[in-house]
Amino acid sequence: MKKVIEGKVYNTETATLIHEWDNGMYGSDFKRCEESLYRTAKGAYFTAGSGGPMSKYAVPVGSNGHGGGEGIEILTKKEALAWLESHGGDDAIEEHFSDMIEDA
């Protein structure tokens, strides 16, 4: 997936994949959602995802319907860390965000 946002290219083919997540729903479920966190070569973070017509990626279809869709969302480094914390990315946090965590 590739998208230009504010004059910058975010491309899943050229960025480094950090972590993948899905909500466990089957592929045909309307609530299905899957997302991946990426880091660009210049250090920008973004998620790329897709989902069914009852997911955050839903798109309008016709006058009253919704269909599945996909999209890219830009994240700050702090937001990327928070995304990993809420999407089971403990190993990725230790590998990519060790400078932002400490022992309790």
C-alpha positions as a Python dict, from the first residue, in 0.01 Angstrom:
ca = {
    (1, 'M'): (0, 0, 0),
    (2, 'K'): (129, 345, -87),
    (3, 'K'): (-9, 689, -8),
    (4, 'V'): (115, 1047, -31),
    (5, 'I'): (22, 1252, 277),
    (6, 'E'): (130, 1615, 316),
    (7, 'G'): (386, 1574, 38),
    (8, 'K'): (548, 1264, 188),
    (9, 'V'): (528, 909, 51),
    (10, 'Y'): (433, 630, 291),
    (11, 'N'): (493, 294, 125),
    (12, 'T'): (461, -47, 288),
    (13, 'E'): (690, -195, 22),
    (14, 'T'): (987, 24, 116),
    (15, 'A'): (929, 80, 490),
    (16, 'T'): (1041, -155, 769),
    (17, 'L'): (766, -371, 916),
    (18, 'I'): (772, -351, 1295),
    (19, 'H'): (460, -541, 1405),
    (20, 'E'): (145, -697, 1261),
    (21, 'W'): (-190, -727, 1438),
    (22, 'D'): (-541, -848, 1363),
    (23, 'N'): (-853, -862, 1575),
    (24, 'G'): (-900, -1236, 1530),
    (25, 'M'): (-1215, -1212, 1319),
    (26, 'Y'): (-1241, -1428, 1009),
    (27, 'G'): (-1179, -1272, 669),
    (28, 'S'): (-1547, -1248, 579),
    (29, 'D'): (-1654, -1096, 912),
    (30, 'F'): (-1779, -738, 876),
    (31, 'K'): (-1579, -639, 1187),
    (32, 'R'): (-1250, -788, 1058),
    (33, 'C'): (-955, -551, 1104),
    (34, 'E'): (-582, -593, 1052),
    (35, 'E'): (-307, -338, 1090),
    (36, 'S'): (70, -324, 1064),
    (37, 'L'): (312, -70, 1208),
    (38, 'Y'): (594, 52, 983),
    (39, 'R'): (895, 283, 1005),
    (40, 'T'): (1021, 467, 699),
    (41, 'A'): (1390, 500, 613),
    (42, 'K'): (1374, 861, 738),
    (43, 'G'): (1227, 755, 1074),
    (44, 'A'): (856, 829, 1030),
    (45, 'Y'): (604, 585, 1176),
    (46, 'F'): (272, 482, 1023),
    (47, 'T'): (13, 210, 1034),
    (48, 'A'): (-134, 50, 725),
    (49, 'G'): (-450, -152, 761),
    (50, 'S'): (-767, -287, 616),
    (51, 'G'): (-1100, -402, 743),
    (52, 'G'): (-1459, -489, 678),
    (53, 'P'): (-1764, -263, 654),
    (54, 'M'): (-1802, -248, 1036),
    (55, 'S'): (-1435, -167, 1105),
    (56, 'K'): (-1257, 166, 1128),
    (57, 'Y'): (-1165, 119, 761),
    (58, 'A'): (-1526, 115, 639),
    (59, 'V'): (-1601, 325, 332),
    (60, 'P'): (-1939, 450, 208),
    (61, 'V'): (-2097, 247, -73),
    (62, 'G'): (-2408, 370, -248),
    (63, 'S'): (-2652, 591, -61),
    (64, 'N'): (-2681, 392, 264),
    (65, 'G'): (-2421, 116, 261),
    (66, 'H'): (-2066, 55, 372),
    (67, 'G'): (-1793, -166, 236),
    (68, 'G'): (-1451, -272, 352),
    (69, 'G'): (-1155, -48, 292),
    (70, 'E'): (-794, 23, 369),
    (71, 'G'): (-581, 314, 476),
    (72, 'I'): (-262, 459, 618),
    (73, 'E'): (-234, 666, 936),
    (74, 'I'): (75, 868, 1035),
    (75, 'L'): (193, 828, 1397),
    (76, 'T'): (445, 1007, 1614),
    (77, 'K'): (706, 790, 1785),
    (78, 'K'): (509, 818, 2111),
    (79, 'E'): (187, 716, 1933),
    (80, 'A'): (368, 423, 1769),
    (81, 'L'): (480, 304, 2113),
    (82, 'A'): (124, 337, 2247),
    (83, 'W'): (-7, 144, 1943),
    (84, 'L'): (238, -140, 2015),
    (85, 'E'): (141, -145, 2384),
    (86, 'S'): (-226, -188, 2292),
    (87, 'H'): (-167, -436, 2008),
    (88, 'G'): (55, -700, 2171),
    (89, 'G'): (387, -571, 2046),
    (90, 'D'): (603, -626, 2355),
    (91, 'D'): (893, -782, 2162),
    (92, 'A'): (884, -499, 1906),
    (93, 'I'): (883, -241, 2187),
    (94, 'E'): (1200, -388, 2334),
    (95, 'E'): (1366, -403, 1992),
    (96, 'H'): (1262, -64, 1848),
    (97, 'F'): (1170, 156, 2145),
    (98, 'S'): (1417, 55, 2417),
    (99, 'D'): (1511, 421, 2462),
    (100, 'M'): (1154, 500, 2569),
    (101, 'I'): (1100, 227, 2830),
    (102, 'E'): (1244, 145, 3171),
    (103, 'D'): (1208, -114, 3444),
    (104, 'A'): (930, -49, 3694),
}
